[in-house]
Amino acid sequence: MNTSYVPKGPEKGAGGFMEQACTIVLAFFLYSFTGWLCESIYCSLPAGRFINRGFLTGPLCPVYGFGALLIVFLLSPLQPQPVLLFLAGAVVTSLLEYVTGFLLEKIFHTKLWDYSQRRFNLHGRVCLKNSLLFGAMGLVTVYLLHPFVLDLIGRLPLILLVGLAGGALAAFLLDLIFSVRTMLQLNGKLAELERVAADLRQKGQLTHERLKSEVQERFQAISQQTKRRRIRMVAGLQLLQRRMLDAFPTMRSVRHHDSLVRLREYLAEKRAELKRLKK
């Protein structure tokens, strides 16, 4: 293995282990930030507005951090063979993306990204285009980025290295807790929307069966109340929940797909209305 691609510390002692561990932690966050930056720029430019990309609220996309470290530690022996490194990097990172998408889908019953409309995709979780991009990014990481990252981190004194790694890790865990809570709350909103929609359909069926004018008028009044309830509920979406929807424009809910579509339509109408008012 080419050891220049692995963080170094003193040969022995707890200090050496601490320095190496903190170096890996900081490298992970630097790669996560770089991935977030690329994703946010890529999504913000076509949209014409800033989109905070990623599951977390902070400027991090952890899947890029894990992907970069996997490439560095698993594939550094292929450094003399760029073609093999490219292919192996594409496979490793695609496998990581697939597993991540699968786990998120099982935990939150939601597909945060969906490549079903792209050619050569696998269950909508990975696609050939992204895999090739990841392979190219693996080359950039091994030959250019990682040596620079190690040199940058290696210039830090140990006490600052430990402080930065510890602070970043604490902030990351706190952000992760809030982001998981936000996703669960969003699923709760979608479930409530589904119940409201079912209530409207049920009242509609009852009205269809009873064609008397008095019942019809009463139903319309109840329907308006139910619709206003749905509007108030959607309008009550928290900022973090709206950010989650913006961050993943192809998000699909396994259990409440129709509610998610209606929610996006409502938010799009409100955003268009706000633009008209600003003109």
C-alpha positions in Angstrom: 0.0 0.0 0.0 1.2 3.5 -0.8 1.3 4.9 2.8 1.3 8.5 1.6 -2.5 8.1 1.2 -3.0 7.0 4.8 -2.9 9.6 7.7 0.2 9.2 9.7 0.9 9.7 13.4 3.8 8.8 15.8 4.7 5.2 15.8 3.5 4.4 19.3 1.3 5.7 22.1 -2.2 7.0 22.6 -1.1 10.3 21.2 -0.4 8.7 17.8 -3.8 6.9 17.8 -5.6 10.2 18.7 -3.8 12.1 16.0 -4.6 9.5 13.4 -8.3 9.2 14.4 -8.7 13.0 14.5 -7.1 13.2 11.0 -9.6 10.7 9.6 -12.5 12.6 11.3 -11.5 15.9 9.8 -10.8 14.4 6.4 -14.3 12.9 6.5 -15.9 16.3 7.2 -13.8 18.1 4.6 -15.0 15.5 2.0 -18.5 15.8 3.2 -18.4 19.6 2.9 -16.9 19.3 -0.6 -19.7 16.9 -1.7 -22.3 19.2 -0.2 -20.8 22.2 -2.0 -20.8 20.4 -5.4 -24.3 19.1 -4.9 -25.7 22.5 -3.8 -24.1 24.3 -6.8 -25.3 21.6 -9.2 -28.9 21.9 -7.9 -29.0 25.6 -7.3 -27.9 26.8 -10.7 -30.8 25.2 -12.7 -33.3 26.2 -10.0 -32.2 29.9 -10.0 -32.1 29.9 -6.2 -30.0 28.5 -3.4 -30.8 24.9 -2.4 -29.3 23.5 0.7 -28.6 20.0 -0.6 -28.4 17.0 1.6 -30.2 15.2 4.5 -28.5 17.3 7.1 -29.2 21.0 7.8 -25.6 21.9 8.0 -23.2 22.0 5.0 -22.4 18.3 4.9 -23.2 15.3 2.7 -21.8 12.4 4.7 -22.2 9.9 1.9 -19.4 11.8 0.1 -17.2 11.7 3.2 -17.7 7.9 3.6 -17.2 7.4 -0.2 -13.9 9.3 -0.2 -12.5 7.4 2.8 -13.6 4.1 1.3 -11.7 4.9 -1.9 -8.6 6.1 0.0 -8.4 3.1 2.4 -9.6 0.3 0.1 -8.3 1.4 -3.3 -5.0 3.1 -2.7 -3.1 -0.1 -3.8 -4.6 0.6 -7.3 -3.0 4.1 -7.4 -0.5 3.1 -10.1 -3.3 1.8 -12.3 -5.7 4.7 -13.0 -8.1 2.6 -15.2 -8.6 0.0 -12.5 -8.9 2.7 -9.9 -11.6 4.4 -11.9 -13.6 1.2 -12.3 -13.2 0.1 -8.7 -14.1 3.6 -7.5 -17.3 3.6 -9.5 -18.3 0.2 -8.1 -17.5 1.0 -4.5 -19.2 4.4 -4.4 -22.2 3.1 -6.3 -22.6 0.3 -3.8 -22.4 2.8 -1.0 -25.1 5.0 -2.6 -27.3 2.0 -3.2 -27.0 0.7 0.4 -27.5 4.2 1.7 -30.7 4.7 -0.4 -32.0 1.3 0.6 -31.5 1.9 4.4 -33.0 5.4 4.3 -36.0 4.0 2.4 -36.5 1.2 5.0 -36.1 3.6 8.0 -38.2 6.5 6.7 -40.4 4.8 4.1 -39.2 7.5 1.7 -36.8 7.5 -1.4 -34.8 10.7 -1.0 -33.5 10.4 -4.5 -35.0 8.5 -7.5 -33.1 7.8 -10.7 -36.0 5.8 -12.2 -36.3 8.2 -15.1 -32.6 7.8 -16.0 -31.2 5.2 -18.3 -29.3 2.2 -16.9 -30.5 2.7 -13.3 -30.9 0.0 -10.6 -34.1 0.3 -8.6 -33.9 4.1 -8.9 -31.1 4.1 -6.3 -28.1 4.3 -8.6 -27.5 5.0 -12.3 -24.7 4.7 -14.8 -24.2 8.4 -15.2 -23.6 9.0 -11.5 -21.4 5.9 -11.2 -19.1 7.2 -14.0 -19.0 10.6 -12.2 -18.1 8.9 -9.0 -15.3 7.0 -10.7 -13.9 10.2 -12.0 -14.2 11.8 -8.6 -12.3 8.8 -7.1 -9.4 9.6 -9.4 -9.4 13.3 -8.4 -9.6 12.3 -4.7 -6.7 9.8 -4.8 -4.3 11.8 -7.0 -5.1 15.4 -6.0 -7.5 16.0 -3.2 -6.4 13.5 -0.5 -2.7 14.4 -0.5 -3.7 18.1 -0.2 -6.1 17.3 2.6 -3.5 15.3 4.5 -1.0 18.1 4.1 -3.5 20.7 5.3 -4.5 18.7 8.4 -0.9 17.8 9.1 -0.1 21.5 9.6 -2.4 21.7 12.6 -1.0 21.3 16.2 -2.4 18.4 18.0 -4.5 20.3 20.5 -6.2 22.2 17.6 -6.6 19.0 15.6 -8.4 17.3 18.6 -10.6 20.4 19.3 -11.7 20.8 15.7 -12.4 17.1 15.2 -14.3 16.9 18.5 -16.3 20.0 17.9 -17.2 19.0 14.3 -18.2 15.5 15.5 -20.5 16.9 18.2 -22.1 19.3 15.8 -22.6 16.5 13.2 -24.3 14.3 15.8 -26.6 17.1 16.9 -27.5 17.9 13.3 -28.2 14.3 12.6 -30.6 14.0 15.5 -32.5 17.1 14.4 -32.6 16.0 10.8 -34.0 12.6 11.7 -36.6 14.3 13.8 -37.5 16.6 10.9 -37.9 13.6 8.5 -40.2 11.8 11.0 -42.3 15.0 11.4 -42.5 15.4 7.7 -43.8 11.8 7.4 -46.3 12.6 10.1 -47.5 15.6 8.1 -47.9 13.4 5.0 -49.9 10.8 7.0 -52.2 13.6 8.3 -52.7 14.9 4.7 -53.6 11.3 3.7 -56.2 11.1 6.4 -57.7 14.5 5.5 -57.9 13.4 1.8 -59.5 10.1 2.8 -62.0 12.1 4.9 -62.9 14.3 1.9 -63.4 11.3 -0.3 -65.5 9.5 2.2 -67.8 12.6 2.6 -67.9 12.8 -1.2 -69.2 9.3 -1.4 -71.8 9.9 1.2 -73.0 13.0 -0.6 -73.1 11.0 -3.9 -75.4 8.5 -2.3 -77.6 11.2 -0.8 -78.6 13.7 -3.5 -80.9 15.8 -1.3 -80.0 19.5 -1.5 -79.9 20.0 2.3 -77.3 17.2 2.7 -75.3 18.6 -0.3 -75.1 22.0 1.3 -74.1 20.6 4.6 -71.4 18.5 3.0 -70.0 21.5 1.1 -69.7 23.4 4.4 -67.9 20.4 6.1 -65.6 20.0 3.0 -64.6 23.6 3.2 -63.7 23.2 6.8 -61.7 20.1 6.1 -59.9 21.8 3.2 -59.1 24.8 5.4 -57.7 22.4 8.0 -55.4 20.9 5.3 -54.2 24.3 4.2 -53.5 25.3 7.8 -51.6 22.1 8.3 -49.5 22.5 5.1 -48.8 26.2 5.9 -47.6 25.1 9.3 -44.7 23.1 7.8 -41.5 24.0 9.6 -38.6 25.6 7.8 -36.5 22.5 8.2 -39.2 20.3 6.6 -39.5 22.7 3.7 -35.7 22.6 3.3 -35.9 18.8 3.2 -38.4 18.9 0.3 -36.2 21.4 -1.6 -33.1 19.4 -1.0 -34.6 16.3 -2.6 -36.8 17.3 -5.6 -37.2 13.7 -6.7 -38.2 12.5 -3.2 -40.9 9.8 -3.2 -42.9 8.6 -0.2 -43.5 4.9 -0.2 -46.6 5.2 1.9 -48.0 8.6 1.2 -46.9 9.4 -2.4 -50.1 11.3 -3.4 -49.9 13.5 -0.3 -46.3 14.4 -1.1 -47.3 15.3 -4.6 -50.1 17.6 -3.4 -47.8 19.1 -0.8 -45.2 20.0 -3.4 -47.9 21.5 -5.7 -49.2 23.6 -2.8 -45.7 24.9 -2.0 -45.0 25.6 -5.7 -48.2 27.6 -5.9 -47.2 29.6 -2.8 -43.7 30.2 -4.1 -45.1 31.4 -7.5 -47.5 33.7 -5.7 -44.7 35.2 -3.6 -42.7 35.9 -6.8 -45.7 37.7 -8.4 -46.1 39.8 -5.3 -42.4 40.8 -5.4 -42.6 42.0 -9.0 
